[in-house]
Amino acid sequence: MQSIETNMIDVRKNIVIFFNVQFSKNEVKQIDLANYLGVPKSNVYHWTKGLNSPDINYIPRIAQFFNVSVIELLGVEDLEEFSIEERALIKSYREALPEAKEIIKRILDIK
């Protein structure tokens, strides 16, 4: 059984991964999130680097901004089963066009 401290470290890492996955898609920028929350861009930058974490009061609004659940943002749902990156891949696959799905299946040799 993991300690509370270990779980909090995992959540912090998951938030960093979540932010980096989201911002790497280039659909939104750090400044967009900062403006939405009314915080300096440096705050968001620090969150993406793991230098600190968002205040708990921002978590629901961050989830709303990215159109995800708080559970998904924190990365605690199915923590041992799928990483945030794996869930992002699954989500992208589900949203892909049928032709893209077929290409992915061929690449991964999935029948």
C-alpha positions, -999 to +999 in steps of 0.1 A: +000+000+000+013+034-010+017+062+015-002+095+011+031+112+002+038+087-026+003+092-040+007+130-039+040+127-058+023+104-084-006+130-088+019+158-092+038+138-119+005+130-136-005+167-137+029+176-153+025+149-179-011+159-185-001+196-191+028+186-214+006+163-234-021+189-238+002+218-247+022+196-271-009+192-292-006+229-300-043+234-298-039+257-268-010+276-253+001+281-217-010+318-220-045+306-230-048+287-197-033+315-177-057+340-191-087+316-185-077+312-149-066+348-144-031+338-133+004+349-146+017+327-174+047+319-152+024+300-129+013+277-157+050+274-168+059+263-133+031+237-133+043+222-166+078+219-152+067+204-119+082+232-099+049+236-081+013+225-086-019+244-092-038+254-061-066+229-054-092+256-061-080+258-098-083+220-105-120+220-115-115+250-137-084+235-153-104+203-160-132+224-175-107+243-197-094+210-212-128+194-213-118+165-191-128+152-157-109+161-125-101+124-122-085+124-157-066+156-150-052+142-117-045+109-134-058+088-106-084+068-125-069+034-134-035+047-123-019+013-125-037+004-158-031+034-181-008+064-180-020+098-190-002+095-223-018+061-229-053+076-222-045+105-245-036+080-273-069+061-267-088+093-268-071+104-300-078+070-315-115+072-306-117+106-323-097+096-354-113+091-388-119+054-398-091+056-424-066+067-397-078+039-374-071+013-401-036+027-406-029+025-369-042-010-367-019-020-396+011-004-380+004-021-347-005-054-364-040-054-348-066-075-366 
